Amino acid sequence: MKNKLTSNRKLWWCILALCSCTLRLHAQDPVLVETESFANKGGWVIDQQSFAVMGSSYLMAHGMGRVVKNAETTVTFPAKGKYHVWVRTKDWAPFPKGPGKFRVSVNDTPLAPVFGESGNDQWKWYDGGVVNITDEQVKLSLQDLTGFNGRCDALLFTTAAKYTPPNDLSTLSALRRKLLHTTETPKDGGSYDLVVVGGGIAGTCAAISASRMGLKVALIQDRPVLGGNNSSEIRVHLMGDIDKNYYPKLGRIVREMDNGDPGNGNPDAKEYGDARKIQIVKAEKNLHLFLNTYVYKVEKDNDRIIAVTGRDIATNQETRFTGAYFSDCTGDGTIGYLAGAEFRMGRESKAETKESLAAEKPDSFTLGTSNLWASVAVDSATTFPATPWAMQFSDEYHIDAYKADWEWETGFGNFNTITDAEKIRDHNLRAIYGNWSYLKNSKPEKYAKQELAWVAYIGGKRESRRIIGDHVLDQMDIQEGKMYPDGAVTATWTIDLHFPDPKNSQYFEGQEFFAGTKHIRVAPYTIPYRCLYSRNITNLFMAGRNISTTHVAFGSTRVMRTCGMMGEVVGFAAAVAQKYHSSPRDVYKDHLPELMQLLKE
């Protein structure tokens, strides 16, 4: 009997001890610091391109091989004492260890580990050891050690010795929401006649067009600049004609956005007119601009979108926008996807579309993503380190060039351009740095006095989701020049479907980074208005590379001047829809003459 009582007492003491430990953990929650919210980012940059799979932005030391300045911030701790530190990062090019090394300092004292060289290419929490916090105001800093794209998502401090932060997205997102003190009710961003998500050329033109028609418009962009692929962050020039329109005044807003032709990958950022684009948008009295806001959530009432919520890529402040109509100009078809719009990604088969240029079988092949780069001449010889972690080049095969053009492209079905966005960009960086290291160290007579001036860390995407509308434009529409009653945008670009360059495939099969193409010439043709709204989400327009086409037809419609004119048409159509309180489809069914008259005027 005594042994039994003793055993029961031990059991109760164990239960009480466990409860006490649990209570301690909840009594003082961990301190979570998202690095993108650092007050002084130094030379580190914010990367939000993988928000869809990470639920967060992160900081990256993009120095092109030159160490960047420290990122620093000050954080208020709830109490003094000993804290276990966790650092969320990855080794982005582990061959066997990558180049993205950095240190974390607490009150100017570095933690013992060097991060970013683990040999593990997955995002996860790494043990940073224990620190003694003696002041509630704590200085944190990230120290880059290489200039080669070290990255850090978050820092977490906990007093619970056996606590490990979660890595799965849903649990981690819930933890972020709790520890960052974001509420379930986001900030009210306002109510609008038209909410345009995506501030590339298509979205910007759509927002301006609708604003000038008298609509109250929100333009939401997930970067600090407008223009998308035509911004200084990506540096692709505008292509497609705007002077061959059946409606000659269509394209006026595209002309306003056009900063001339600086070519692809120009080392001078000013040539792409970032400030000018923003100035034009801010001059519109009906247009409200929200930069640095990634829209990740959609609310619906049956088959209508009623609101979207975006998160600031630096502060994590969430904002909710309500609207009568929405336009998906994200390129990735993000809003349509979140709303449950029908979409297609990849290639259709010949049997399905009857197109001669279609694939024999349907597959996931898409055109890829480019990260352009450029070098400049300098007065004296410079060096660039060996890059054993990068792609390896030789006298037999390398790209002998001072700068990149469109051909520097990764994708082609080997990667998913949405879920593998970070992997694609990193693959491109490994190609750029590996090739440049070869040129600098093996061709000094040509490249000694050349220096990398700029490398894009934001990917220039070509293809991902295509949202299905009431008409799916195909190869026959284009080559036969079919003129539908709702033919709106006149397009002129070739059917331009990229594929891996054969020589690149010979040396890097399955890991290609260089593209080829064959231009199929077309006469000017029109894109029907029915390609610019969703078939099953009743108040969703779209403009840009995510409109309703086959993969083959997309090869022609995707260029930016053409996409900008799509945006202009969406602005006109939204005004007609708002006038009659009708759907985008009903504009076609009941008010098409009025829309086409607006295009003429």
URSULWO-V352017 format. One record per residue. NEAR is the number of other C-alpha atoms within 12 Angstrom. Layout:
BEGIN
near: (NEAR/NEAR)
END
This chain:
BEGIN
near: (7/8/9/10/11/12/13/14/14/14/14/14/14/14/14/14/14/14/15/15/19/19/14/19/21/17/16/21/27/32/33/34/42/38/43/37/34/35/21/23/30/26/27/39/39/39/39/36/36/31/32/28/25/32/35/41/38/39/44/47/41/37/32/38/35/27/27/29/24/34/35/31/28/24/28/19/28/22/23/19/19/21/31/30/39/39/41/39/43/36/35/38/39/27/21/17/23/33/44/46/37/41/33/43/31/33/23/19/20/24/28/18/22/31/41/43/32/29/22/22/26/23/31/30/31/35/30/28/26/25/31/23/27/18/19/18/17/27/27/38/36/47/38/41/30/32/30/40/46/48/50/47/45/40/42/42/45/39/33/28/22/16/23/24/34/21/26/17/19/16/15/27/24/20/25/32/25/18/25/25/20/21/16/15/15/23/20/17/28/26/23/33/37/51/55/55/56/48/49/51/55/53/53/59/54/54/62/51/44/43/38/24/30/24/35/34/45/45/52/46/40/39/38/31/36/43/48/44/44/47/41/41/39/43/44/45/33/35/31/32/30/33/22/21/28/25/26/19/24/40/40/27/36/41/28/26/40/33/28/19/20/23/26/35/40/33/31/24/28/21/27/35/29/32/21/22/36/32/20/29/39/24/16/27/21/25/36/34/39/39/31/33/39/42/47/38/31/34/26/27/14/13/21/30/37/30/39/44/36/41/36/34/38/33/26/37/30/31/34/33/40/31/34/37/46/56/58/54/50/50/41/38/41/39/48/48/34/28/33/26/35/30/34/31/34/34/35/31/22/21/15/17/26/19/24/19/29/29/24/16/17/21/20/25/32/38/43/44/47/46/45/46/44/32/30/25/19/15/11/13/18/24/24/29/25/22/33/22/31/31/31/27/30/19/14/14/19/28/29/22/24/29/33/37/29/33/34/44/44/52/45/37/29/29/31/32/39/35/23/27/37/41/32/39/41/47/38/39/43/40/39/47/45/35/41/44/38/34/37/32/27/24/22/20/13/19/31/27/23/29/33/36/26/33/44/41/40/39/44/47/45/43/50/43/43/48/50/34/35/29/26/34/40/37/35/24/33/37/28/17/22/22/22/24/17/32/34/44/45/42/45/36/34/31/35/29/36/37/32/33/25/18/19/27/20/16/21/22/17/21/30/35/48/41/30/26/20/17/18/22/20/26/22/32/36/39/44/38/47/40/44/55/51/44/32/26/39/35/44/53/57/61/59/57/48/52/57/44/47/48/48/43/44/47/42/47/52/44/41/45/47/47/53/50/54/54/52/48/55/56/50/43/52/53/37/36/37/30/22/16/20/23/33/46/32/28/34/31/19/17/27/27/20/23/33/28/20/26/33/19/14)
END
